[in-house]
Amino acid sequence: MSETTNQRRGMLVIISGPSGSGKGTVVKQLDRPDFALSISMTTRDPRPGEQHGRDYFYTSREEFIRARENGEFLEHAEFVGNMYGTPRAYVEEQVAAGKAVILEIDVVGALQIKEKFEDSISVFLIPPTFEELAQRLKNRKTEDEETIRRRIKRANSEIEYINAYDYLVVNTEVDQAVADLKNIIDSEYLKPHRNQRFIEAIKGENYDVNTLILGTDDQG
């Protein structure tokens, strides 16, 4: 990790949007040393090829409930009998190390986190048109027509929350959407409140005036 990264504070970058917006594809291409993907905790069993600490933090239901009751999650939910949550400690550790923690999550979870992690950056990702959204869902060939119809209807309701986000990225081309997200993160890194350690280190009062002007410590 570079000296600059050590001196700055990172951020939590929340990326959400309707199904078919291309969130997963875009997030996979956000690959830089100063980025870290958020890792969720879950009570479900690992699938073949998955690893603890890389894909998920796997835990028991009892331990998950204990963590939830202790306020250790930024958000949590239950799907099909399995519990999922975003660990606060992991995110805060990565942010303190100067990393941009990327979290791909639905609108409901994003709004939960915005309330608990005020310094987070939220990005809403969306295709250029609803026709494009529908076509992407159909091209998956994994869902029937009724399921696609429900997803489009849900997308219409999710769009109502766009103004609650900090940024909007229109995913017309994946490469451009990735570039837009990187530009957003890089711009956020330049904000003074993320660079307080650097600011304190570079203040003129930390240097000897003679050294600065004359290049020497001599007083004569």
N, C-alpha and C positions, 0 to 999 in steps of 0.2 A: 504494500500500500504506500502511495506517495506521501510526501510530507504535507502537501496541500490537502489531501484527503483526511489526514490525521487532524488537521487544524480546523476543518469545517464540520458542521453538523449536517447529517444526512436528512433523509425525509422518507415518509411513507407515501408511495404513489398508488392510489386506488384506481384501477381500471375496470370499468363496467359498461354495460350496454346490452341490448337485446340479443337473444340467441340468433346466431347467423351474422353477427356484426364482425366476426373475425378476431375476437379477443384472444383466443388461444394461439392462433397463428401469429399474431403480432407479438404477443408476450414471449413466445419462443425465440424471437429474433432480437429481443432486448438483452443482448449478451455482451456485457462489458465488465471489467474488473471492479468498477465502482457500483455495480448493480447487484442486488441479491433478491432472489425470489422468496416471497413469504412462504413458509412451510406451515401447513395446518396440522392440528392435532385431531386424531380420529379414534373412535372405538372399533372401527371395522378391521378385519384381518388384512394383512398385506396380500396383495395379488402377486402372481409370479413375476419376478424381476424387480419388484419394488423394494426399496431399502428404507429402514428407519433413519430419520434425519436428513434424507434426501427427497423422498416423495411425500412422506408424512411423518409426524411423530405419533407412533402407535401406542395406545394406552388402554387400560381397562375402563369399563364404564364407571366403576367406583372412583377411580382416580380422576376421570374427566369431571364427574359431578363435584368432587372436592375442589378441583381447580376452578370450576365455574362459580361455586359458592364463595370462593376466595377472591373473585374478581380478576382472575388471571387471563381472561380472554377479552380481546377488543370486540369480538362478536362471536356468536355461536348459534348453531341450528341443528335440527335433527331431521334426517332423511332416511326413510325406509328402515327405521330401527337403529340406524347408526348415528352417532353424534360427531359433529365437526365444529372446530373452533379455531380462531386465529390467536395464538399465544402472544400476549402483550410483551413478555420479557424478551423473546427472540427479536421482535420488531424493534424494541427500544435499544437492544444491544447493538444491532446492525446500524441503526440510525446514529447512535453515539459514535460509532466507528467511521462515520462519514459516508455510509452506503445509502443508495436509493433503493429502498425495499419495494419491490413490485408485487402488488396484491391484485389478482384477478378475482372479482367477486360480483354477485348480483346487486341490483339496486338497493334492495332492503338491507343487505349486509353493509353496503357502502355508506348508507345514511346512518346506520348504527355506529360505525367506526368514526365518521366525521364528528359525531357528538363527543366521543371519548378521546380522540386524538386530533386536537384542534390544529396542529401544525401539518396535518396530512394534505396532500395534493390529490384532487379527484379529477379524473378524466372520463368523459362519456364518449364511447366509440360507437359509431353508427355508419351503416352503408349510405350511399348517396340518395337512394330512393327505396320506397317500400317494395317496388317491383324487384329491385336487386336483392333485397332481404329475402323475399319469397323464393326467388330463384336459387339463392344460396342454400336455403333450407331444403328445397326440392333436390338440389344436386347432391346432397348428402346421401340420399337414397336409404336412409335409416329409419324414417318415420312415415306413417300413413298420412293421408290428406287431412284427416280431422286433427291430428296432433300438430301439423304444420299450421292449420287454421288457428288453433289455440295459441301457438307461439306468436303468430302475427298479431293476434288480438292483445296478448300480453305486452308485446313490443310497443303497441300504440299507447298503452297505459304507462309504460316505463319512460317513454319520451316526455311525459308530463313533468318528469323530475330533472330534466336537463339543466334548468336554471339553478338547481341546487349544487351543480358541479362547478369546478374552477375553470375547466377547459372542455372544449368540444373538438374531437378529431373525426373528420369524415373519412372513412376507410374506402376510398375509391380504388387505390392501388396499395398493396401491402407495404411495399418499400417506402412509399411516401408517408404512410401512416406511422411506420417505425421511425422514420426521420423526424416527423413532427413530434412524436413522443420524446425522442432524445433531445430535441431542441427545447421542449418544455422543461425537461429535467435540468438541462444545462443552464437555462435561464434562472430557474429556481435556486440553483447552487450559487448564483451570483448575488443573491439577496443578503444584505448586511447581517441579518439576525442568524444566518447560517454560518457566518464567518467571524464570530466574536473572538474566538481564540487567536485567529490570524490578526485581527484588528489590535488586540491587546499586545501581541508579540511585536508588531511593527511600529507601535507608537514611538515618536521621537524621544520621549522621556526615558525610554529604555536604553538610550545610547549616550555616550559622552560627546558633548558638543564639539570639542577639539578634534576628536577622532573623525566626526562627520565632516568638518570643514577643512581641517589641515591634514587629515590622514595620519595624525600622531596624537599620542597622549601627553606630549610635552606642553607645559603651561607657559613657556617663555617664547 
